[in-house]
Amino acid sequence: MGEGLFIIRAVLGALLFAHGCQKLFGWWGGHGLEGTGGFFHQVGHRPGRQMAALAGMSEAGGGALLFLGLLTPFGAAAVIGTMLVASMSVHKDNGLWASNGGYELPFFYAVVAAGLAFTGPGSFSVDNGLGLNLSGWAWGLLALVLAGVGAGIQLSRRKRAVASDGATADESAYPADEAPTTVASDEAMPDRAAT
């Protein structure tokens, strides 16, 4: 069982770490904070650059924790919360399937992370090496609650921002040197599937 959990954790963690680094640093074909921040601004996450940094840190940090199997429920909570926000603010109107821009991929990432929060990271993990038993119902539910609270706060902030400006980009929300970069299409923002 430990081998299977390691494979799941390693792949999920590495992919999420890479998605976070795309946002933060522009690595692996990403758009960095400037491009991603402009996109976040367009979809109502204000200020876009700071919200892109928060999402990138949550993905990269949560992904790294899952990859290592370190403080697994907290890494899972970061991933679940970020994927809930992505699903609700970017993908939900497109339905389920990723081929239509839907929430399939962030939903899948969130479910796998939730599963790991309940099962724990397995024997091939830093948690196990440190003698930490952070698995079971209590830890899984804690991860879900933390993710739900974090996502709820961010979605509420987004809702207020969109309501205040009618869902249009408000350039005045940025200092002159931080105006958002416009992203015109899905092709210009290929990592949008797991925003």
N, C-alpha and C positions, 0 to 999 in steps of 0.2 A: 504494500500500500504506500509506503514512503516514497518509492520510486515514481509511482504515478502522480502523487501530489507534487513531487519535485518538478516533473515535466510540465504539469499544468502551471505551477507557480513561475517557473523559469520563463516559459513562453509568454504568459500574460504579463509578467513583470517587465520583461525586456521590451515588449511591444509598447506598453504604456510609458516606460521610461523614454523610449524613442519619440513617442508622440509629444511628451512634455518637452523634450529637447528641441523638437521642431518649433514649438511655440516660443521657447525661451531664447534659443540661440540660432535658429534657422538651420540647424543641422539636418541631414538626411532629407533634403528637399523641402524643408519647412520654410515658413515666412518670417520667423523671428518675431520679436515683440512688436515691431512696427506694423508689419503686414497683418499679423494675427490680431493686434490691438484694433486696427481699423475695421476688421471684420467683426470683432466683438462689439465695437461701438455701433456698427450698422444693425446688429440684432438686439441691441438694447442693453448690453452689459457695459455700464458706464462707471468710471472712465475706462475706455477700452483697453488701453495699454496695461493698466494695473490689474484689470480683470483677466487679461491674457496671461499676465505673470502669475497670478494666483492659480489659474487653471493649469498652466505649465508646471508650476511647482507641485500641485496636487497630483498630476499625472506622473511626473518624473519621480517625485518623492514616494508616492504610493506604490508606483511600479517597482522602485528600488527595494522598498520594504518587503513587497511580495516576492520579488526575485530572491532575496536573501532569506526569506522566512523569518524576518525580524519584526517583532511587535505586530504580528500578522493582522489582528483585528483592526488596528489603527491604519495600516496601509490599505486594507480592504475598505475601510470607511472613507478614506480620501478618494479612492477610485470610484466607489459607488456614488458618492455625492457628486463628483464631477461628471460622471456619466448620466446621472439623473438630470442635471442641469442641461447638459448637451442634448439629451433626448427631448426635453420639454421646450427648450428655447430655439433649437435649430432644426430638429428632425421630425417632430410629432405630426406636423401638418402634411408630411409626405408619406405617411403610413409606415408600415413595418419594414418593408424590404429596402436594404441598402442600395440596390440597383436603382431605386427611385429616390434616393436621398433620405430614406427613412431611418428609423431608430434601431434597426436590427443590430448593428455592431456595438454601439454604446450600451444597449440593453444586454447584449451577450456578455460584454466585459463586466458589467455590474453584477450580473447573476453569477458568473464564475467567481468574482471577488467575494460575493456574499457567501457562496459555498465554502470558500477557503476560510472565511471568518468563523464559520460553524465547525468545520472539520479540523481546523488548525493546519499548520504548514507541513506536518509530517516529520519523520525522523531525520531527513536530510535538510536541516534548517538551523539557523542561528538560535532561534527560540529553543529548540530541542537541546542544542549544545550548551545553552545557558541554564537549562533545567526549567524553563518557563512553560507552563501548560496553559496556553491561552486559547483553548478550544472549548466547544460545547455551546449549549443554548445561551448562557449568560453572555459570553463573549460575542457570539454571533448577533444576538439582539442588540448589544451595545453598539456594534459596528453599524447596524441598520439605523439605530436611533441617531447616532452621531451624523451619519450620512444624510438622513432625512432632515435633521435640524439645519445642517450646513446648506443643503440644497434649497430648503425652504426659505432661508434667509436670502440667498442669492436670487432665487426666482422672484421673491417679493420685491427686492431692490430693482430688478429688471422691469417688473410690472409697473412700478412707480415711474421709472425713467421713461418707459414707452408711453405711458399715459400722459406724462408731462410735456412730451414733444410730438405726440402723434406718430411715433415710430419713425421719425425722420432723424437723420444724423444732425446733431446740434453742434456745429463746429465751435461755438462759443464755450462749450464745456471743456475744451482743450486750450492750454496755452498755445500761443501762435506757433511755436516750434514743435508742437506735438499733435498737429491736426491729423486725423485718421487717414490712413491710406485706403482708398476705395478698392474693394474687391468686387469685380463685376460678375463673376460666374463661379460655378463649382469647379471649373477647370483651373481657375486662378487660385483656388483654395483646396487643393487635393486632400489635405489632411482633415477636411471638414467632417468626414465620416465619424471621427471620434473626438470631435471638438471638446 
